[in-house]
Each structure stands twice: as structure tokens, then as C-alpha cells.
């Protein structure tokens, strides 16, 4: 009835048998994604303000930073005026 002493090849030859795997499959584990920094704003030890984005860094004193803010506000006001026309 059953021939338990056949080799694996002999048993699989005449039957539709899927052999048992030799070792358990390794589960797919995704590595954790590293956190990516898009920009940073900080102060140096010399009291200057830094703005980093990508590979570019802007460093300026407080007066230069205030001047940049005023210029950006003026540019924003100009854009609003153009949109309202």
C-alpha cells in the first residue's frame, strides 16, 4: 500500500506532490526609513542666524535677518497687488 522507503525523487515522480521546503522562507522586513530633514533654522555660537536647506546654508547677523524679512514682506505685498489687479 505505502512504500515509506522510497527516495524523495521516487515519491515525487509519479504523483503531483509539492516537496516540503528545506528551510523556512525568510520574511520580508522593510528597513525603517531614515528621517529626512528639509530645512533648519538655528543660531551659531557667534550669535549669527543660520538657515539650511538641502546643501545650501545662509548665515547672517540679526540686522541682516531683519532686512531679509522686510524684503520678503515687500515682495509678498507686491504679489498681492498684482493678483488684485
Residue pairs with C-beta under 8 A, 6 or more apart in sequence:
8 19
11 17
12 19
38 53
39 51
39 52
39 53
40 50
40 51
40 52
41 49
41 50
41 51
41 52
42 49
42 50
42 52
43 49
43 50
44 50
44 59
47 61
47 62
48 59
48 60
48 61
49 59
49 60
49 61
49 62
49 64
49 65
50 57
50 58
50 59
51 57
51 58
52 58
60 68
